Amino acid sequence: DWANAVIAIGAAGEESLEKAKEKAREVVESQYAFDEGTVLFKPTKAAQQPFRSTKAEAISYFVGGEVSEDHGFALQPWKKVRFENHDTIIDEDSAVASGEYYFSDKTGEETKAEYTFGFIKNQEGKLKINLHHSSLPYGG
């Protein structure tokens, strides 16, 4: 669902930035656990402000606006996101998964990043992201 949501933000951005922002708001509301408590969000291309602690900052990462270094990660636009999961830990009411994901642009070129996602169940039993850490592979 998260991968499809990132692609949908980019597709909306091809129509207009306002549509992309609206879609990003929907995605953050539906995918992330900000209403349930703390969300640890360390996005891939974040350096000056490495963490996004609020809904507004999370939306900014995807489409720009709130944080000055954010240029809209989802506005690439990405056409495909492929996951290669390393492993998953599942508890009664939470789960953590880590691995690598590959973002394909319209030319088919892939960008590889590493991820860790944590999930909790909300009151309705829907999984929500409460941990999102993503980084480019170490190149040193």
Backbone hydrogen bonds, N-H to C=O, Kabsch-Sander energy under -0.5 kcal/mol:
donor,donor_aa,acceptor,acceptor_aa,energy
5,A,1,D,-2.1
6,V,2,W,-2.2
7,I,3,A,-2.1
8,A,4,N,-2.3
9,I,5,A,-2.1
10,G,6,V,-1.8
11,A,7,I,-2.3
12,A,8,A,-2.4
13,G,9,I,-2.1
14,E,10,G,-1.1
15,E,11,A,-0.6
15,E,12,A,-1.1
16,S,12,A,-2.2
20,A,16,S,-1.9
21,K,17,L,-2.6
22,E,18,E,-2.3
23,K,19,K,-2.4
24,A,20,A,-2.7
25,R,21,K,-2.3
26,E,22,E,-2.0
27,V,23,K,-2.6
28,V,24,A,-2.8
29,E,25,R,-2.3
30,S,26,E,-2.6
31,Q,27,V,-3.0
32,Y,28,V,-1.6
33,A,129,I,-2.8
36,E,33,A,-1.0
37,G,33,A,-1.2
40,L,130,N,-2.8
41,F,39,V,-0.8
42,K,40,L,-0.5
42,K,132,H,-3.5
46,A,43,P,-0.8
46,A,44,T,-0.9
52,R,41,F,-2.7
53,S,51,F,-0.5
58,A,54,T,-2.1
59,I,55,K,-2.8
60,S,56,A,-2.1
61,Y,57,E,-1.8
62,F,58,A,-1.4
63,V,59,I,-2.2
64,G,60,S,-3.5
65,G,70,D,-0.6
70,D,67,V,-1.8
73,F,61,Y,-2.6
74,A,62,F,-1.1
75,L,62,F,-0.5
75,L,72,G,-1.6
76,Q,73,F,-0.9
78,W,74,A,-0.5
79,K,104,S,-3.3
80,K,104,S,-1.2
82,R,102,Y,-2.5
84,E,100,E,-3.2
86,H,98,S,-3.1
87,D,98,S,-1.6
89,I,96,V,-3.0
91,D,94,S,-3.4
95,A,119,F,-2.0
96,V,89,I,-2.5
97,A,117,F,-2.8
98,S,87,D,-2.1
99,G,115,Y,-1.9
100,E,84,E,-2.4
101,Y,113,A,-2.7
102,Y,82,R,-2.8
103,F,111,T,-2.7
104,S,80,K,-3.1
104,S,102,Y,-0.6
105,D,109,E,-2.2
108,G,105,D,-1.8
111,T,103,F,-2.1
113,A,101,Y,-2.6
114,E,135,S,-3.5
115,Y,99,G,-2.6
116,T,133,H,-2.1
117,F,97,A,-2.9
118,G,131,L,-2.7
119,F,95,A,-3.2
120,I,128,K,-2.5
121,K,93,D,-1.3
122,N,126,K,-2.4
125,G,122,N,-2.0
128,K,120,I,-2.9
129,I,31,Q,-3.4
130,N,118,G,-2.1
131,L,118,G,-1.4
132,H,40,L,-3.3
133,H,116,T,-2.8
134,S,42,K,-2.7
135,S,114,E,-2.2
